[in-house]
């Protein structure tokens, strides 16, 4: 996708515009950080987004019905030299069920809820981009569509938004995710699979309880937990192609009600990660095989339940190169990721539906923890740069129509 000299000149102006908006971008991020919300229903966050978009003067605003989403359109006014297109830029808005322990003056005021994955930054950056794009609407044809999405953290909000028509008529979709472990000034991305699938499981070993002094009269389910975990480790390490790796993690174990009671059941729960549909199916099969084998060897019954969450996130080749070129145009250093992250994203549903890509913006700062940490922090000086990149991608994608 080429860039004309006039478009390049406009892109060169975006940084100054975003810098002018830095205080507002940071303030919006802090407002959201203080009052994080979970899941698909984010009334306070939605109101903030709606107020800002109304102030900015976007052309159309639509609220979700099954979730607190916001979809906004900005129509370019440039003369079109070809069929006008539509590009979507997505920001997720929900927080994590985590109590913050940072020393920030704007730390979460909601116990048990924290913006530890940077979704507050994502939303603030996209709001900044909206204001920049409205200023430059005469420089592009077609439509920049802004997607403000709840429910990324395990609720599949992206899929609900797609079902409600958020991607109707969209020709390309892009997203930025902050990365508190990568240095400022960098943008990390890769073509193909960039993030893993994510599923959850629950396994219940059932035996027969009784008195702890007479275990021979019981069928104790607790000793099955260790071999089950070991079996999963073996399956991941010794039965899996390292180029199509899987991660099987037991994260919760529950059994027993008293020190002198052999319980009738022992439960364990966790997650399954894979880099391909084939690997995902094999991971499910191997988990079931290990659980069934361990139960049979100990005279137990077993219930295995696997809950599908998100497929792998697969960046489209052309879209990836487009993001890289846009990032370089605004002065970011592009870092090609040698392998995918094993974390997951429901942006995967969007790039299944429409060509697109997601990339990671480095925001590392001293004294901060990684993503999903109760100490997570980020360098807010990079937020205007994220707004600038969003706007640059939209302007470069749309230009004056299909070329």
Helices and strands as residue ranges (DSSP letters): H 5-20, H 22-34, H 43-56, E 60-63, E 70-75, E 86-92, H 119-135, G 137-139, E 143-149, H 157-163, E 172-179, E 186-189, E 192-195, E 197-206, E 210-211, G 212-217, H 223-238, G 242-244, E 246-255, E 261-262, E 265-274, H 277-297, E 301-310, E 313-315, H 317-329, E 333-336, H 347-353, E 356-362, G 380-382, H 383-398
